[in-house]
């Protein structure tokens, strides 16, 4: 093994309190790490009750981050527990080992974190190709599912009393939507279908506490906001204020400056230009 100070112990990268490595098998393009659970209790994800009642054991196969470009597969002999809370509807509880795993994915949470971060910086298909090169087996569809699950697990964004409303294009000239933003944190709150104001109306009915709305010049938004929140202050955002100013300046200039300006020509200068052209031709 060599000097203990320069030896890398693989078990330190896993939750030693709940998991014990029993065997490590190295293959040509894969590393298989066999483990067993040594936990004695588990928390119910629904009622948060701590239980030590075993329900059974099963083999769980998950994918972890690669080691030196080799795919890493974990084979875990895990426990199932029964919830001791009679009022809880949960029948069996699968171990997550302190957040190291989750109940729906066949990957460790740190592997999912890496994939989602890479996908946000590139694309789902591009992320899948990079992961294949690094030693993580995944596909573009799997990356999309991981991102959607992460989004669904996020807490609902806080809706303040000052919001911004604007339209955006899913596909320009074909499909549009409406985005609502928290103006204090500049974070998106929700995406609504369409830009005619119907979905915005339904959303405003559930958020009567709003006091200020910044919006564009769309009459549909203005009408809906006035009808649902008559006391709210509507503010034109900076971009559209600048746009309004530029249009006003253009209209004022169009009234004062003619569209076509005729530049008078001096006959004497015109004759001189013709003579110069003749001389150039003669010289050529």
C-alpha positions as a Python dict, from the first residue, in 0.01 Angstrom:
ca = {
    (1, 'X'): (0, 0, 0),
    (2, 'X'): (295, 236, 50),
    (3, 'X'): (305, 534, 281),
    (4, 'X'): (-32, 580, 453),
    (5, 'X'): (-8, 957, 409),
    (6, 'X'): (-4, 920, 28),
    (7, 'X'): (-267, 646, 0),
    (8, 'X'): (-615, 732, -124),
    (9, 'X'): (-884, 550, 72),
    (10, 'X'): (-1195, 514, -140),
    (11, 'X'): (-1428, 452, 155),
    (12, 'X'): (-1376, 811, 276),
    (13, 'X'): (-1577, 934, -24),
    (14, 'X'): (-1889, 750, 91),
    (15, 'X'): (-2107, 784, 404),
    (16, 'X'): (-1905, 562, 638),
    (17, 'X'): (-2168, 587, 911),
    (18, 'X'): (-2429, 400, 704),
    (19, 'X'): (-2235, 217, 430),
    (20, 'X'): (-1948, -30, 435),
    (21, 'X'): (-1750, -130, 127),
    (22, 'X'): (-1722, -509, 97),
    (23, 'X'): (-1545, -544, -238),
    (24, 'X'): (-1410, -338, -527),
    (25, 'X'): (-1391, -496, -872),
    (26, 'X'): (-1200, -317, -1146),
    (27, 'X'): (-1285, -403, -1505),
    (28, 'X'): (-1161, -268, -1837),
    (29, 'X'): (-1402, 26, -1858),
    (30, 'X'): (-1591, 2, -1530),
    (31, 'X'): (-1535, -6, -1155),
    (32, 'X'): (-1788, -201, -948),
    (33, 'X'): (-1803, -115, -578),
    (34, 'X'): (-2007, -351, -363),
    (35, 'X'): (-2144, -215, -36),
    (36, 'X'): (-2382, -308, 242),
    (37, 'X'): (-2593, -94, 469),
    (38, 'X'): (-2495, -86, 835),
    (39, 'X'): (-2766, 157, 943),
    (40, 'X'): (-2996, 79, 1234),
    (41, 'X'): (-3272, 334, 1177),
    (42, 'X'): (-3431, 546, 906),
    (43, 'X'): (-3648, 857, 881),
    (44, 'X'): (-3986, 842, 708),
    (45, 'X'): (-3993, 1098, 424),
    (46, 'X'): (-4364, 1164, 476),
    (47, 'X'): (-4410, 1198, 853),
    (48, 'X'): (-4041, 1238, 956),
    (49, 'X'): (-4083, 960, 1212),
    (50, 'X'): (-3764, 771, 1304),
    (51, 'X'): (-3813, 395, 1274),
    (52, 'X'): (-3586, 97, 1347),
    (53, 'X'): (-3827, -172, 1228),
    (54, 'X'): (-3680, -369, 938),
    (55, 'X'): (-3904, -460, 646),
    (56, 'X'): (-3646, -645, 436),
    (57, 'X'): (-3332, -607, 223),
    (58, 'X'): (-3275, -559, -147),
    (59, 'X'): (-2990, -497, -393),
    (60, 'X'): (-2974, -141, -523),
    (61, 'X'): (-2760, -60, -829),
    (62, 'X'): (-2673, 306, -883),
    (63, 'X'): (-2423, 504, -1087),
    (64, 'X'): (-2169, 735, -923),
    (65, 'X'): (-1920, 991, -1050),
    (66, 'X'): (-1645, 834, -1266),
    (67, 'X'): (-1297, 757, -1140),
    (68, 'X'): (-1016, 844, -1386),
    (69, 'X'): (-1256, 819, -1680),
    (70, 'X'): (-1400, 482, -1576),
    (71, 'X'): (-1770, 434, -1514),
    (72, 'X'): (-1845, 365, -1146),
    (73, 'X'): (-2134, 138, -1047),
    (74, 'X'): (-2239, 91, -684),
    (75, 'X'): (-2406, -232, -580),
    (76, 'X'): (-2562, -170, -240),
    (77, 'X'): (-2732, -425, -17),
    (78, 'X'): (-2978, -184, 138),
    (79, 'X'): (-3244, -213, 410),
    (80, 'X'): (-3612, -138, 385),
    (81, 'X'): (-3785, -8, 694),
    (82, 'X'): (-4146, 6, 807),
    (83, 'X'): (-4292, 329, 940),
    (84, 'X'): (-4405, 286, 1301),
    (85, 'X'): (-4649, 577, 1280),
    (86, 'X'): (-4997, 423, 1255),
    (87, 'X'): (-5137, 741, 1099),
    (88, 'X'): (-4878, 745, 818),
    (89, 'X'): (-4971, 589, 483),
    (90, 'X'): (-4613, 490, 400),
    (91, 'X'): (-4570, 111, 382),
    (92, 'X'): (-4194, 78, 332),
    (93, 'X'): (-3907, 325, 347),
    (94, 'X'): (-3602, 309, 122),
    (95, 'X'): (-3276, 438, 265),
    (96, 'X'): (-3118, 752, 121),
    (97, 'X'): (-2811, 747, 351),
    (98, 'X'): (-2832, 1109, 454),
    (99, 'X'): (-2913, 1242, 106),
    (100, 'X'): (-2642, 1038, -67),
    (101, 'X'): (-2916, 869, -274),
    (102, 'X'): (-3276, 954, -357),
    (103, 'X'): (-3587, 747, -398),
    (104, 'X'): (-3636, 788, -776),
    (105, 'X'): (-3296, 807, -948),
    (106, 'X'): (-3047, 534, -1029),
    (107, 'X'): (-2765, 779, -968),
    (108, 'X'): (-2606, 928, -660),
    (109, 'X'): (-2711, 1282, -578),
    (110, 'X'): (-2363, 1418, -648),
    (111, 'X'): (-2373, 1257, -993),
    (112, 'X'): (-2712, 1417, -1059),
    (113, 'X'): (-2576, 1752, -937),
    (114, 'X'): (-2289, 1732, -1185),
    (115, 'X'): (-2516, 1639, -1477),
    (116, 'X'): (-2768, 1915, -1405),
    (117, 'X'): (-2497, 2178, -1365),
    (118, 'X'): (-2334, 2073, -1692),
    (119, 'X'): (-2670, 2072, -1872),
    (120, 'X'): (-2749, 2425, -1753),
    (121, 'X'): (-2416, 2548, -1890),
    (122, 'X'): (-2441, 2363, -2224),
    (123, 'X'): (-2746, 2167, -2345),
    (124, 'X'): (-2911, 1836, -2266),
    (125, 'X'): (-2774, 1656, -2571),
    (126, 'X'): (-2434, 1821, -2536),
    (127, 'X'): (-2426, 1729, -2167),
    (128, 'X'): (-2504, 1365, -2251),
    (129, 'X'): (-2219, 1349, -2503),
    (130, 'X'): (-1971, 1501, -2258),
    (131, 'X'): (-2083, 1263, -1983),
    (132, 'X'): (-2032, 964, -2212),
    (133, 'X'): (-1677, 1080, -2274),
    (134, 'X'): (-1610, 1125, -1902),
    (135, 'X'): (-1751, 783, -1812),
    (136, 'X'): (-2112, 858, -1709),
    (137, 'X'): (-2379, 661, -1892),
    (138, 'X'): (-2675, 885, -1967),
    (139, 'X'): (-2882, 1024, -2256),
    (140, 'X'): (-3038, 1354, -2352),
    (141, 'X'): (-3384, 1235, -2246),
    (142, 'X'): (-3250, 1128, -1907),
    (143, 'X'): (-3090, 1469, -1858),
    (144, 'X'): (-3424, 1636, -1935),
    (145, 'X'): (-3602, 1417, -1679),
    (146, 'X'): (-3341, 1497, -1414),
    (147, 'X'): (-3380, 1870, -1477),
    (148, 'X'): (-3760, 1849, -1459),
    (149, 'X'): (-3746, 1655, -1131),
    (150, 'X'): (-3505, 1907, -986),
    (151, 'X'): (-3738, 2190, -1091),
    (152, 'X'): (-4043, 2018, -941),
    (153, 'X'): (-3860, 1967, -611),
    (154, 'X'): (-3774, 2336, -578),
    (155, 'X'): (-3982, 2541, -332),
    (156, 'X'): (-4239, 2775, -479),
    (157, 'X'): (-4084, 3117, -551),
    (158, 'X'): (-4185, 3401, -324),
    (159, 'X'): (-4435, 3641, -479),
    (160, 'X'): (-4365, 3992, -355),
    (161, 'X'): (-4586, 4299, -385),
    (162, 'X'): (-4386, 4436, -682),
    (163, 'X'): (-4381, 4228, -999),
    (164, 'X'): (-4289, 4267, -1365),
    (165, 'X'): (-4494, 4129, -1654),
    (166, 'X'): (-4378, 4084, -2013),
    (167, 'X'): (-4428, 3853, -2308),
    (168, 'X'): (-4170, 3620, -2462),
    (169, 'X'): (-4152, 3384, -2758),
    (170, 'X'): (-4130, 3007, -2730),
    (171, 'X'): (-4105, 3017, -3110),
    (172, 'X'): (-4094, 3359, -3275),
    (173, 'X'): (-4408, 3451, -3472),
    (174, 'X'): (-4578, 3126, -3365),
    (175, 'X'): (-4601, 3058, -2991),
    (176, 'X'): (-4580, 3317, -2714),
    (177, 'X'): (-4603, 3318, -2337),
    (178, 'X'): (-4608, 3555, -2041),
    (179, 'X'): (-4337, 3577, -1776),
    (180, 'X'): (-4391, 3716, -1426),
    (181, 'X'): (-4079, 3834, -1239),
    (182, 'X'): (-4017, 3942, -879),
    (183, 'X'): (-3886, 4296, -929),
    (184, 'X'): (-3706, 4302, -593),
    (185, 'X'): (-3504, 3983, -647),
    (186, 'X'): (-3514, 3983, -1031),
    (187, 'X'): (-3603, 3612, -1022),
    (188, 'X'): (-3875, 3453, -1241),
    (189, 'X'): (-4193, 3363, -1054),
    (190, 'X'): (-4392, 3178, -1317),
    (191, 'X'): (-4440, 3124, -1690),
    (192, 'X'): (-4791, 3152, -1832),
    (193, 'X'): (-4926, 3037, -2168),
    (194, 'X'): (-5026, 3299, -2423),
    (195, 'X'): (-4996, 3675, -2413),
    (196, 'X'): (-5359, 3783, -2448),
    (197, 'X'): (-5398, 3824, -2071),
    (198, 'X'): (-5633, 3533, -1998),
    (199, 'X'): (-5379, 3325, -1803),
    (200, 'X'): (-5249, 3640, -1633),
    (201, 'X'): (-5602, 3716, -1516),
    (202, 'X'): (-5632, 3378, -1346),
    (203, 'X'): (-5291, 3421, -1185),
    (204, 'X'): (-5375, 3767, -1051),
    (205, 'X'): (-5692, 3636, -888),
    (206, 'X'): (-5473, 3427, -655),
    (207, 'X'): (-5229, 3713, -584),
    (208, 'X'): (-5438, 4007, -470),
    (209, 'X'): (-5159, 4141, -246),
    (210, 'X'): (-4967, 4291, -539),
    (211, 'X'): (-4928, 4669, -522),
    (212, 'X'): (-4703, 4762, -818),
    (213, 'X'): (-4678, 4607, -1165),
    (214, 'X'): (-4418, 4703, -1423),
    (215, 'X'): (-4522, 4606, -1774),
    (216, 'X'): (-4478, 4677, -2142),
    (217, 'X'): (-4720, 4876, -2356),
    (218, 'X'): (-4947, 4582, -2441),
    (219, 'X'): (-5309, 4689, -2397),
    (220, 'X'): (-5412, 4333, -2303),
    (221, 'X'): (-5194, 4337, -1990),
    (222, 'X'): (-5307, 4687, -1895),
    (223, 'X'): (-5675, 4594, -1925),
    (224, 'X'): (-5644, 4273, -1723),
    (225, 'X'): (-5444, 4440, -1445),
    (226, 'X'): (-5691, 4731, -1423),
    (227, 'X'): (-5986, 4494, -1400),
    (228, 'X'): (-5841, 4248, -1148),
    (229, 'X'): (-5634, 4492, -939),
    (230, 'X'): (-5790, 4837, -984),
    (231, 'X'): (-5584, 4993, -702),
    (232, 'X'): (-5247, 4867, -826),
    (233, 'X'): (-4988, 5110, -964),
    (234, 'X'): (-4889, 5029, -1321),
    (235, 'X'): (-4542, 5140, -1428),
    (236, 'X'): (-4391, 5132, -1776),
    (237, 'X'): (-4052, 4965, -1752),
    (238, 'X'): (-3728, 5141, -1850),
    (239, 'X'): (-3692, 4971, -2187),
    (240, 'X'): (-4035, 5075, -2304),
    (241, 'X'): (-3991, 5427, -2164),
    (242, 'X'): (-3681, 5462, -2382),
    (243, 'X'): (-3872, 5314, -2674),
    (244, 'X'): (-4158, 5561, -2626),
    (245, 'X'): (-3911, 5851, -2609),
    (246, 'X'): (-3738, 5745, -2932),
    (247, 'X'): (-4069, 5713, -3116),
    (248, 'X'): (-4179, 6056, -2994),
    (249, 'X'): (-3850, 6213, -3112),
    (250, 'X'): (-3884, 6043, -3453),
    (251, 'X'): (-4238, 6174, -3495),
    (252, 'X'): (-4130, 6528, -3398),
    (253, 'X'): (-3840, 6518, -3644),
    (254, 'X'): (-4061, 6384, -3921),
    (255, 'X'): (-4293, 6684, -3877),
    (256, 'X'): (-4008, 6938, -3882),
    (257, 'X'): (-3761, 6783, -4125),
    (258, 'X'): (-3886, 6686, -4474),
    (259, 'X'): (-3839, 6329, -4581),
    (260, 'X'): (-3657, 6433, -4903),
    (261, 'X'): (-3398, 6711, -4903),
    (262, 'X'): (-3289, 6851, -5242),
    (263, 'X'): (-2932, 6976, -5262),
    (264, 'X'): (-2900, 7255, -5525),
    (265, 'X'): (-2621, 7223, -5783),
    (266, 'X'): (-2417, 7522, -5909),
    (267, 'X'): (-2408, 7522, -6292),
    (268, 'X'): (-2051, 7653, -6297),
    (269, 'X'): (-1928, 7380, -6066),
    (270, 'X'): (-2112, 7123, -6277),
    (271, 'X'): (-1930, 7242, -6592),
    (272, 'X'): (-1596, 7219, -6412),
    (273, 'X'): (-1673, 6863, -6304),
    (274, 'X'): (-1756, 6765, -6662),
    (275, 'X'): (-1430, 6925, -6789),
    (276, 'X'): (-1230, 6734, -6527),
    (277, 'X'): (-1389, 6407, -6634),
    (278, 'X'): (-1295, 6477, -6998),
    (279, 'X'): (-935, 6553, -6901),
    (280, 'X'): (-912, 6226, -6705),
    (281, 'X'): (-1043, 6034, -7002),
    (282, 'X'): (-795, 6208, -7234),
    (283, 'X'): (-506, 6133, -7007),
    (284, 'X'): (-610, 5771, -6988),
}
